[in-house]
Amino acid sequence: MTTETLATDAGDARITWHPAKKARLVLAVSHGAGGGIEARDLRALAETLPGHGVTVALVEQPWRVAGKKVAPAPKTLDTGWRGLWPALAAPGLPVISGGRSAGARVACRTATELGAHAVLALSFPLHPPARPEKSRAEELLGAGVPTLVVQGGNDPFGRPEEFPEGDFELVEVPAGDHGFAVPKRGALTQEQAVALVTDAVVRWTASRG
Protein backbone atom coordinates (compact mmCIF):
# COMPACT_ATOMS: atom_id res chain seq x y z
CA MET A 1 0.00 0.00 0.00
CA THR A 2 1.29 3.43 -0.97
CA THR A 3 -0.23 6.89 -0.66
CA GLU A 4 0.34 9.94 -2.83
CA THR A 5 -1.00 13.48 -2.64
CA LEU A 6 -1.67 15.30 -5.88
CA ALA A 7 -2.67 18.84 -6.70
CA THR A 8 -5.97 19.43 -8.52
CA ASP A 9 -7.86 22.57 -9.42
CA ALA A 10 -10.09 21.83 -6.41
CA GLY A 11 -7.16 21.46 -4.00
CA ASP A 12 -4.88 18.63 -2.96
CA ALA A 13 -6.37 15.14 -3.24
CA ARG A 14 -5.00 11.81 -2.10
CA ILE A 15 -4.77 8.33 -3.62
CA THR A 16 -4.06 5.25 -1.53
CA TRP A 17 -2.96 2.42 -3.81
CA HIS A 18 -3.60 -1.24 -3.07
CA PRO A 19 -1.73 -2.91 -5.94
CA ALA A 20 -2.35 -6.32 -7.45
CA LYS A 21 0.73 -8.38 -8.30
CA LYS A 22 -0.44 -9.08 -11.86
CA ALA A 23 -2.91 -6.29 -12.39
CA ARG A 24 -5.25 -6.26 -15.40
CA LEU A 25 -7.49 -3.42 -14.24
CA VAL A 26 -7.49 -0.41 -11.91
CA LEU A 27 -10.57 0.18 -9.78
CA ALA A 28 -10.59 3.80 -8.63
CA VAL A 29 -13.21 4.47 -5.96
CA SER A 30 -14.01 7.56 -3.95
CA HIS A 31 -16.07 8.16 -0.83
CA GLY A 32 -19.42 9.81 -0.25
CA ALA A 33 -20.35 13.23 1.07
CA GLY A 34 -20.61 12.05 4.66
CA GLY A 35 -17.54 9.87 5.10
CA GLY A 36 -14.15 8.83 3.82
CA ILE A 37 -12.29 5.83 2.49
CA GLU A 38 -12.73 4.06 5.83
CA ALA A 39 -16.24 3.02 4.71
CA ARG A 40 -16.74 -0.73 5.18
CA ASP A 41 -17.34 -1.47 1.50
CA LEU A 42 -14.33 0.53 0.29
CA ARG A 43 -12.04 -1.14 2.84
CA ALA A 44 -13.32 -4.58 1.84
CA LEU A 45 -12.76 -3.93 -1.85
CA ALA A 46 -9.20 -2.74 -1.17
CA GLU A 47 -8.52 -5.93 0.77
CA THR A 48 -10.17 -8.32 -1.68
CA LEU A 49 -9.78 -7.12 -5.27
CA PRO A 50 -5.95 -7.13 -5.52
CA GLY A 51 -6.07 -10.90 -5.06
CA HIS A 52 -8.15 -11.06 -8.23
CA GLY A 53 -5.90 -9.02 -10.48
CA VAL A 54 -7.44 -5.62 -9.79
CA THR A 55 -5.40 -2.77 -8.34
CA VAL A 56 -7.59 -0.64 -6.07
CA ALA A 57 -7.04 3.11 -5.79
CA LEU A 58 -8.93 4.67 -2.88
CA VAL A 59 -9.44 8.34 -3.66
CA GLU A 60 -9.90 11.09 -1.08
CA GLN A 61 -11.43 14.24 -2.50
CA PRO A 62 -9.74 17.58 -1.69
CA TRP A 63 -12.38 18.61 0.85
CA ARG A 64 -11.62 15.49 2.92
CA VAL A 65 -7.87 15.98 2.63
CA ALA A 66 -8.34 19.57 3.84
CA GLY A 67 -10.24 18.33 6.89
CA LYS A 68 -13.57 19.89 5.97
CA LYS A 69 -16.79 18.29 7.18
CA VAL A 70 -19.11 19.30 4.36
CA ALA A 71 -18.69 18.28 0.73
CA PRO A 72 -18.64 21.03 -1.91
CA ALA A 73 -20.92 21.35 -4.94
CA PRO A 74 -21.02 18.48 -7.46
CA LYS A 75 -19.06 20.44 -10.07
CA THR A 76 -16.20 20.86 -7.56
CA LEU A 77 -16.20 17.12 -6.86
CA ASP A 78 -16.00 16.50 -10.60
CA THR A 79 -13.06 18.91 -10.85
CA GLY A 80 -11.15 17.01 -8.17
CA TRP A 81 -11.82 13.69 -9.89
CA ARG A 82 -10.71 14.99 -13.28
CA GLY A 83 -7.49 16.27 -11.75
CA LEU A 84 -6.63 12.82 -10.43
CA TRP A 85 -7.47 10.90 -13.56
CA PRO A 86 -4.00 11.09 -15.20
CA ALA A 87 -2.49 9.49 -12.08
CA LEU A 88 -5.20 6.83 -11.99
CA ALA A 89 -4.54 6.00 -15.64
CA ALA A 90 -0.74 6.13 -15.25
CA PRO A 91 -0.32 2.35 -14.74
CA GLY A 92 -1.48 1.97 -18.35
CA LEU A 93 -4.42 -0.29 -17.48
CA PRO A 94 -8.16 0.12 -18.11
CA VAL A 95 -9.64 2.17 -15.26
CA ILE A 96 -13.01 1.40 -13.71
CA SER A 97 -14.35 4.65 -12.30
CA GLY A 98 -16.24 4.15 -9.07
CA GLY A 99 -17.41 5.50 -5.80
CA ARG A 100 -19.98 5.28 -3.08
CA SER A 101 -22.95 7.67 -2.84
CA ALA A 102 -21.78 11.12 -4.01
CA GLY A 103 -18.64 9.46 -5.37
CA ALA A 104 -20.81 7.21 -7.53
CA ARG A 105 -22.51 10.26 -8.97
CA VAL A 106 -19.11 11.76 -9.85
CA ALA A 107 -18.07 8.52 -11.56
CA CYS A 108 -21.26 8.45 -13.64
CA ARG A 109 -21.10 12.11 -14.63
CA THR A 110 -17.49 11.96 -15.84
CA ALA A 111 -17.15 8.40 -17.18
CA THR A 112 -17.51 9.11 -20.89
CA GLU A 113 -15.48 12.31 -20.78
CA LEU A 114 -12.53 10.65 -19.02
CA GLY A 115 -12.62 7.40 -20.98
CA ALA A 116 -13.50 5.14 -18.07
CA HIS A 117 -13.61 1.44 -18.88
CA ALA A 118 -16.71 0.96 -16.72
CA VAL A 119 -18.45 2.42 -13.64
CA LEU A 120 -18.99 0.92 -10.19
CA ALA A 121 -21.75 2.71 -8.29
CA LEU A 122 -21.98 1.76 -4.63
CA SER A 123 -25.13 3.00 -2.85
CA PHE A 124 -26.06 5.29 -5.73
CA PRO A 125 -28.13 8.14 -4.23
CA LEU A 126 -31.06 7.96 -6.63
CA HIS A 127 -32.82 10.73 -4.71
CA PRO A 128 -32.60 12.51 -1.34
CA PRO A 129 -34.33 10.60 1.49
CA ALA A 130 -38.13 10.87 1.25
CA ARG A 131 -37.82 12.97 -1.93
CA PRO A 132 -38.29 10.51 -4.82
CA GLU A 133 -39.38 13.37 -7.09
CA LYS A 134 -35.78 14.69 -6.94
CA SER A 135 -34.48 11.85 -9.10
CA ARG A 136 -30.84 11.61 -10.18
CA ALA A 137 -31.52 8.70 -12.52
CA GLU A 138 -30.32 10.74 -15.48
CA GLU A 139 -26.77 10.72 -14.13
CA LEU A 140 -26.77 6.94 -13.80
CA LEU A 141 -28.42 6.32 -17.15
CA GLY A 142 -26.01 8.74 -18.81
CA ALA A 143 -22.80 7.01 -17.68
CA GLY A 144 -22.33 5.62 -21.19
CA VAL A 145 -20.20 2.64 -20.14
CA PRO A 146 -20.92 -0.76 -18.52
CA THR A 147 -22.16 -0.03 -15.01
CA LEU A 148 -22.66 -2.08 -11.86
CA VAL A 149 -24.88 -0.70 -9.10
CA VAL A 150 -24.69 -2.30 -5.66
CA GLN A 151 -27.60 -1.08 -3.55
CA GLY A 152 -28.92 -1.78 -0.09
CA GLY A 153 -32.46 -3.14 -0.03
CA ASN A 154 -33.40 -0.57 2.61
CA ASP A 155 -31.41 2.41 1.33
CA PRO A 156 -33.38 5.62 1.99
CA PHE A 157 -31.57 7.25 -0.94
CA GLY A 158 -33.16 4.75 -3.31
CA ARG A 159 -34.27 1.16 -2.89
CA PRO A 160 -33.54 -1.30 -5.71
CA GLU A 161 -37.17 -1.42 -6.84
CA GLU A 162 -37.14 2.35 -7.35
CA PHE A 163 -34.46 2.23 -10.02
CA PRO A 164 -35.57 2.66 -13.63
CA GLU A 165 -34.93 0.19 -16.40
CA GLY A 166 -31.57 0.89 -17.95
CA ASP A 167 -28.32 -0.41 -19.33
CA PHE A 168 -26.79 -1.31 -15.98
CA GLU A 169 -26.61 -4.29 -13.65
CA LEU A 170 -28.01 -3.99 -10.14
CA VAL A 171 -27.07 -6.20 -7.20
CA GLU A 172 -29.09 -5.90 -3.99
CA VAL A 173 -27.77 -6.26 -0.46
CA PRO A 174 -30.94 -7.45 1.32
CA ALA A 175 -32.02 -5.14 4.16
CA GLY A 176 -28.85 -3.07 3.77
CA ASP A 177 -28.95 0.65 4.45
CA HIS A 178 -26.95 3.37 2.67
CA GLY A 179 -23.73 2.12 4.27
CA PHE A 180 -24.66 -1.57 3.74
CA ALA A 181 -25.29 -1.99 7.45
CA VAL A 182 -27.83 -4.75 8.08
CA PRO A 183 -30.08 -5.52 11.09
CA LYS A 184 -28.37 -7.51 13.81
CA ARG A 185 -31.09 -10.16 13.71
CA GLY A 186 -31.57 -10.12 9.96
CA ALA A 187 -31.09 -12.85 7.37
CA LEU A 188 -27.51 -11.72 6.71
CA THR A 189 -24.71 -11.06 9.15
CA GLN A 190 -22.72 -7.89 8.61
CA GLU A 191 -19.82 -9.98 7.36
CA GLN A 192 -22.06 -11.74 4.85
CA ALA A 193 -23.48 -8.44 3.64
CA VAL A 194 -20.02 -7.05 2.93
CA ALA A 195 -19.00 -10.33 1.27
CA LEU A 196 -22.02 -9.99 -1.01
CA VAL A 197 -20.67 -6.62 -2.14
CA THR A 198 -17.13 -7.85 -2.76
CA ASP A 199 -18.27 -11.08 -4.44
CA ALA A 200 -20.45 -9.10 -6.84
CA VAL A 201 -17.58 -6.77 -7.73
CA VAL A 202 -15.11 -9.67 -8.15
CA ARG A 203 -17.52 -11.43 -10.50
CA TRP A 204 -18.28 -8.28 -12.46
CA THR A 205 -14.65 -7.18 -12.85
CA ALA A 206 -13.76 -10.67 -14.07
CA SER A 207 -16.04 -10.03 -17.05
CA ARG A 208 -14.53 -6.61 -17.72
CA GLY A 209 -11.09 -7.81 -18.75
C-alpha beads as a LAMMPS data file, in Angstrom:
LAMMPS data file: protein, C-alpha beads

209 atoms
208 bonds

1 atom types
1 bond types

-500.0 500.0 xlo xhi
-500.0 500.0 ylo yhi
-500.0 500.0 zlo zhi

Masses

1 110.0

Atoms # bond

1 1 1 0.000 0.000 0.000
2 1 1 1.292 3.431 -0.966
3 1 1 -0.233 6.888 -0.656
4 1 1 0.339 9.944 -2.831
5 1 1 -0.999 13.479 -2.640
6 1 1 -1.670 15.297 -5.884
7 1 1 -2.672 18.842 -6.699
8 1 1 -5.965 19.429 -8.523
9 1 1 -7.865 22.571 -9.423
10 1 1 -10.090 21.834 -6.413
11 1 1 -7.157 21.458 -4.005
12 1 1 -4.879 18.627 -2.958
13 1 1 -6.369 15.140 -3.237
14 1 1 -5.000 11.807 -2.096
15 1 1 -4.768 8.333 -3.619
16 1 1 -4.064 5.248 -1.534
17 1 1 -2.959 2.418 -3.812
18 1 1 -3.596 -1.243 -3.068
19 1 1 -1.733 -2.915 -5.938
20 1 1 -2.354 -6.325 -7.452
21 1 1 0.727 -8.378 -8.302
22 1 1 -0.440 -9.080 -11.855
23 1 1 -2.914 -6.291 -12.394
24 1 1 -5.246 -6.261 -15.397
25 1 1 -7.491 -3.422 -14.235
26 1 1 -7.485 -0.411 -11.912
27 1 1 -10.570 0.178 -9.780
28 1 1 -10.585 3.800 -8.628
29 1 1 -13.210 4.470 -5.963
30 1 1 -14.014 7.558 -3.952
31 1 1 -16.072 8.155 -0.828
32 1 1 -19.420 9.812 -0.247
33 1 1 -20.352 13.235 1.067
34 1 1 -20.612 12.050 4.661
35 1 1 -17.543 9.868 5.105
36 1 1 -14.155 8.826 3.822
37 1 1 -12.285 5.826 2.487
38 1 1 -12.730 4.063 5.830
39 1 1 -16.238 3.015 4.713
40 1 1 -16.740 -0.734 5.180
41 1 1 -17.335 -1.466 1.499
42 1 1 -14.325 0.526 0.289
43 1 1 -12.035 -1.140 2.842
44 1 1 -13.321 -4.576 1.845
45 1 1 -12.761 -3.931 -1.852
46 1 1 -9.204 -2.743 -1.174
47 1 1 -8.524 -5.934 0.769
48 1 1 -10.167 -8.323 -1.681
49 1 1 -9.784 -7.116 -5.266
50 1 1 -5.954 -7.127 -5.518
51 1 1 -6.072 -10.903 -5.057
52 1 1 -8.148 -11.063 -8.232
53 1 1 -5.898 -9.016 -10.481
54 1 1 -7.443 -5.622 -9.794
55 1 1 -5.401 -2.770 -8.341
56 1 1 -7.587 -0.639 -6.074
57 1 1 -7.043 3.115 -5.789
58 1 1 -8.927 4.670 -2.878
59 1 1 -9.445 8.342 -3.660
60 1 1 -9.905 11.090 -1.075
61 1 1 -11.426 14.236 -2.498
62 1 1 -9.744 17.584 -1.694
63 1 1 -12.377 18.607 0.852
64 1 1 -11.619 15.494 2.920
65 1 1 -7.869 15.984 2.628
66 1 1 -8.341 19.574 3.838
67 1 1 -10.235 18.330 6.895
68 1 1 -13.565 19.894 5.974
69 1 1 -16.794 18.287 7.178
70 1 1 -19.110 19.301 4.363
71 1 1 -18.687 18.281 0.727
72 1 1 -18.642 21.029 -1.909
73 1 1 -20.920 21.350 -4.937
74 1 1 -21.019 18.477 -7.463
75 1 1 -19.061 20.445 -10.071
76 1 1 -16.204 20.860 -7.563
77 1 1 -16.200 17.125 -6.859
78 1 1 -15.999 16.497 -10.603
79 1 1 -13.059 18.905 -10.845
80 1 1 -11.146 17.014 -8.169
81 1 1 -11.824 13.685 -9.894
82 1 1 -10.711 14.989 -13.282
83 1 1 -7.488 16.274 -11.754
84 1 1 -6.626 12.824 -10.429
85 1 1 -7.475 10.895 -13.564
86 1 1 -4.003 11.092 -15.197
87 1 1 -2.488 9.494 -12.077
88 1 1 -5.197 6.827 -11.989
89 1 1 -4.539 6.000 -15.636
90 1 1 -0.735 6.132 -15.252
91 1 1 -0.318 2.353 -14.745
92 1 1 -1.485 1.966 -18.354
93 1 1 -4.417 -0.287 -17.482
94 1 1 -8.157 0.124 -18.110
95 1 1 -9.641 2.168 -15.262
96 1 1 -13.012 1.397 -13.710
97 1 1 -14.352 4.653 -12.296
98 1 1 -16.237 4.147 -9.069
99 1 1 -17.405 5.503 -5.802
100 1 1 -19.983 5.283 -3.078
101 1 1 -22.947 7.668 -2.840
102 1 1 -21.784 11.123 -4.014
103 1 1 -18.644 9.461 -5.367
104 1 1 -20.808 7.210 -7.528
105 1 1 -22.507 10.265 -8.974
106 1 1 -19.113 11.756 -9.850
107 1 1 -18.072 8.520 -11.560
108 1 1 -21.257 8.449 -13.642
109 1 1 -21.097 12.112 -14.629
110 1 1 -17.486 11.962 -15.836
111 1 1 -17.145 8.403 -17.179
112 1 1 -17.507 9.111 -20.887
113 1 1 -15.477 12.314 -20.782
114 1 1 -12.534 10.649 -19.025
115 1 1 -12.621 7.402 -20.979
116 1 1 -13.500 5.138 -18.066
117 1 1 -13.606 1.440 -18.880
118 1 1 -16.710 0.964 -16.718
119 1 1 -18.454 2.417 -13.640
120 1 1 -18.989 0.915 -10.193
121 1 1 -21.755 2.712 -8.295
122 1 1 -21.979 1.756 -4.626
123 1 1 -25.131 3.005 -2.855
124 1 1 -26.063 5.290 -5.731
125 1 1 -28.134 8.145 -4.229
126 1 1 -31.059 7.959 -6.625
127 1 1 -32.821 10.725 -4.706
128 1 1 -32.600 12.507 -1.344
129 1 1 -34.329 10.595 1.489
130 1 1 -38.135 10.866 1.248
131 1 1 -37.822 12.968 -1.925
132 1 1 -38.293 10.507 -4.821
133 1 1 -39.378 13.367 -7.087
134 1 1 -35.778 14.694 -6.939
135 1 1 -34.476 11.854 -9.105
136 1 1 -30.839 11.614 -10.183
137 1 1 -31.520 8.699 -12.522
138 1 1 -30.322 10.743 -15.482
139 1 1 -26.770 10.725 -14.128
140 1 1 -26.769 6.941 -13.796
141 1 1 -28.416 6.324 -17.155
142 1 1 -26.007 8.742 -18.811
143 1 1 -22.798 7.014 -17.679
144 1 1 -22.328 5.623 -21.190
145 1 1 -20.196 2.643 -20.140
146 1 1 -20.915 -0.759 -18.517
147 1 1 -22.158 -0.030 -15.007
148 1 1 -22.664 -2.084 -11.856
149 1 1 -24.877 -0.696 -9.103
150 1 1 -24.694 -2.304 -5.657
151 1 1 -27.596 -1.080 -3.553
152 1 1 -28.923 -1.780 -0.090
153 1 1 -32.460 -3.143 -0.025
154 1 1 -33.402 -0.570 2.609
155 1 1 -31.415 2.412 1.326
156 1 1 -33.382 5.621 1.990
157 1 1 -31.570 7.248 -0.935
158 1 1 -33.160 4.748 -3.312
159 1 1 -34.269 1.157 -2.894
160 1 1 -33.535 -1.303 -5.714
161 1 1 -37.168 -1.425 -6.836
162 1 1 -37.142 2.347 -7.350
163 1 1 -34.455 2.227 -10.020
164 1 1 -35.572 2.664 -13.628
165 1 1 -34.930 0.192 -16.397
166 1 1 -31.570 0.891 -17.954
167 1 1 -28.320 -0.412 -19.332
168 1 1 -26.792 -1.305 -15.980
169 1 1 -26.611 -4.290 -13.655
170 1 1 -28.007 -3.989 -10.141
171 1 1 -27.074 -6.199 -7.200
172 1 1 -29.093 -5.896 -3.986
173 1 1 -27.775 -6.262 -0.459
174 1 1 -30.935 -7.453 1.321
175 1 1 -32.017 -5.139 4.156
176 1 1 -28.846 -3.074 3.774
177 1 1 -28.947 0.653 4.454
178 1 1 -26.955 3.373 2.673
179 1 1 -23.732 2.117 4.267
180 1 1 -24.658 -1.566 3.740
181 1 1 -25.287 -1.992 7.446
182 1 1 -27.830 -4.755 8.078
183 1 1 -30.075 -5.515 11.093
184 1 1 -28.365 -7.514 13.812
185 1 1 -31.089 -10.162 13.705
186 1 1 -31.568 -10.119 9.962
187 1 1 -31.091 -12.847 7.366
188 1 1 -27.515 -11.722 6.711
189 1 1 -24.714 -11.062 9.155
190 1 1 -22.718 -7.886 8.610
191 1 1 -19.819 -9.977 7.363
192 1 1 -22.064 -11.744 4.847
193 1 1 -23.477 -8.437 3.643
194 1 1 -20.015 -7.054 2.932
195 1 1 -18.999 -10.326 1.267
196 1 1 -22.023 -9.992 -1.009
197 1 1 -20.668 -6.622 -2.137
198 1 1 -17.125 -7.848 -2.761
199 1 1 -18.273 -11.075 -4.438
200 1 1 -20.447 -9.101 -6.841
201 1 1 -17.581 -6.774 -7.734
202 1 1 -15.109 -9.666 -8.148
203 1 1 -17.516 -11.428 -10.504
204 1 1 -18.284 -8.279 -12.462
205 1 1 -14.648 -7.182 -12.851
206 1 1 -13.762 -10.671 -14.065
207 1 1 -16.036 -10.031 -17.048
208 1 1 -14.531 -6.606 -17.722
209 1 1 -11.091 -7.811 -18.753

Bonds

1 1 1 2
2 1 2 3
3 1 3 4
4 1 4 5
5 1 5 6
6 1 6 7
7 1 7 8
8 1 8 9
9 1 9 10
10 1 10 11
11 1 11 12
12 1 12 13
13 1 13 14
14 1 14 15
15 1 15 16
16 1 16 17
17 1 17 18
18 1 18 19
19 1 19 20
20 1 20 21
21 1 21 22
22 1 22 23
23 1 23 24
24 1 24 25
25 1 25 26
26 1 26 27
27 1 27 28
28 1 28 29
29 1 29 30
30 1 30 31
31 1 31 32
32 1 32 33
33 1 33 34
34 1 34 35
35 1 35 36
36 1 36 37
37 1 37 38
38 1 38 39
39 1 39 40
40 1 40 41
41 1 41 42
42 1 42 43
43 1 43 44
44 1 44 45
45 1 45 46
46 1 46 47
47 1 47 48
48 1 48 49
49 1 49 50
50 1 50 51
51 1 51 52
52 1 52 53
53 1 53 54
54 1 54 55
55 1 55 56
56 1 56 57
57 1 57 58
58 1 58 59
59 1 59 60
60 1 60 61
61 1 61 62
62 1 62 63
63 1 63 64
64 1 64 65
65 1 65 66
66 1 66 67
67 1 67 68
68 1 68 69
69 1 69 70
70 1 70 71
71 1 71 72
72 1 72 73
73 1 73 74
74 1 74 75
75 1 75 76
76 1 76 77
77 1 77 78
78 1 78 79
79 1 79 80
80 1 80 81
81 1 81 82
82 1 82 83
83 1 83 84
84 1 84 85
85 1 85 86
86 1 86 87
87 1 87 88
88 1 88 89
89 1 89 90
90 1 90 91
91 1 91 92
92 1 92 93
93 1 93 94
94 1 94 95
95 1 95 96
96 1 96 97
97 1 97 98
98 1 98 99
99 1 99 100
100 1 100 101
101 1 101 102
102 1 102 103
103 1 103 104
104 1 104 105
105 1 105 106
106 1 106 107
107 1 107 108
108 1 108 109
109 1 109 110
110 1 110 111
111 1 111 112
112 1 112 113
113 1 113 114
114 1 114 115
115 1 115 116
116 1 116 117
117 1 117 118
118 1 118 119
119 1 119 120
120 1 120 121
121 1 121 122
122 1 122 123
123 1 123 124
124 1 124 125
125 1 125 126
126 1 126 127
127 1 127 128
128 1 128 129
129 1 129 130
130 1 130 131
131 1 131 132
132 1 132 133
133 1 133 134
134 1 134 135
135 1 135 136
136 1 136 137
137 1 137 138
138 1 138 139
139 1 139 140
140 1 140 141
141 1 141 142
142 1 142 143
143 1 143 144
144 1 144 145
145 1 145 146
146 1 146 147
147 1 147 148
148 1 148 149
149 1 149 150
150 1 150 151
151 1 151 152
152 1 152 153
153 1 153 154
154 1 154 155
155 1 155 156
156 1 156 157
157 1 157 158
158 1 158 159
159 1 159 160
160 1 160 161
161 1 161 162
162 1 162 163
163 1 163 164
164 1 164 165
165 1 165 166
166 1 166 167
167 1 167 168
168 1 168 169
169 1 169 170
170 1 170 171
171 1 171 172
172 1 172 173
173 1 173 174
174 1 174 175
175 1 175 176
176 1 176 177
177 1 177 178
178 1 178 179
179 1 179 180
180 1 180 181
181 1 181 182
182 1 182 183
183 1 183 184
184 1 184 185
185 1 185 186
186 1 186 187
187 1 187 188
188 1 188 189
189 1 189 190
190 1 190 191
191 1 191 192
192 1 192 193
193 1 193 194
194 1 194 195
195 1 195 196
196 1 196 197
197 1 197 198
198 1 198 199
199 1 199 200
200 1 200 201
201 1 201 202
202 1 202 203
203 1 203 204
204 1 204 205
205 1 205 206
206 1 206 207
207 1 207 208
208 1 208 209
